[in-house]
């Protein structure tokens, strides 16, 4: 489909694809097997100025917004979901600063994020707070000119590798979610350490660790916005970044479809390529249709967010759910087209299927996001009545 990209967007998409094909494809299996963080590729992305995409021009960025970021994420994910998630999680960690940072905070942190000199991460999930983001227990108590943070965050993408963290903690535990606040915490802050690196089913090159805070002091200047808006910061951040998760899913599905089509054309059974078998043709056709529908929804959602639209929770949830469910189905079907070889690590679709699964879980499980969609529908109905 033609999505009428600007010259700048075409250039960025081409740059991302070049990095994907020249730098990621040759090492993706090795990165996955060794569970090695892709620092060399992050440097390549920085050299290509791809970290600048979503940062405003006044902070040394390109000012391109969520849609163009999705174009780059999709191209990277087409080669390796783990590398793409490492890159996309940087935008997730930076988004609270973009949305709620003071001018001083933005000038201090955003230029380094734009250059790729400092990677970011977002600290929300805890052992007892996954889908229930309002159930966090990490606290931040005011003490003079500092806040003292105590608690543990779990399953944090880029944990231990990033240098800048946006962390949600309770400044008034008696108020529940309304007592949450958001803070910028730098990696080397005393009292801030990391737990074990998680062993995952997929996205193995991406680092996932605990963030551990024990009497960690951060200056009051590191508070984002004001006390009590942490839950709003979280929801607005996730609303803006969910299309990025969908873009990872679209890229994974695109890579899986391309691999399945190529394999179907060269694999012979019963004296002819399996691409001549109607059952296989129908599988490929369905994969392509579902992929194009998801891509169109992700792109439209990202453009809506970039337009400054206010009520984006519903469409963000729709885009993320539809695209990630699609990717799980398409990658599973790709393995089926490959048959026995598709189950082996010698072929890329096995990794793509493993990488696809987590997208249905993080940044809001698809079951919880269906609740979000339904509630918005019912709210509109109630208002009409």
Secondary structure, 3 states (H helix, E strand, C coil): CCCCCCHHHHHHHHHHHHHHHHHHCCCHHHHHHHCCCCHHHHHHHHHCCHHHCCCCHHHCCCCCHHHHHHHHHHHHHHHCHHHHHHHHHHHHHHHHHHHHCCHHHHHHHHHHHHHCCCCEEEECCECCECCCHHHCCCEEEEECCEEEEEEEEEEEECCCCCCEEEEEEECCHHHHHHHEEEEEEECCCCCEEEEEECCCCCCCCCCEEEEEEEEEEEEHHHEECCCCCHHHHHHHHHHHHHHHHHHHHHHHHHHHHHHHHHHHHHCEECCEEHHHCHHHHHHHHHHHHHHHHHHHHHHHHHHHHHCCCCCCHHHHHHHHHHHHHHHHHHHHHHHHHHHHHHHCCCCHHHHHHHHHHHHHCCCCCHHHHHHHHHHHHHHHHHHHC
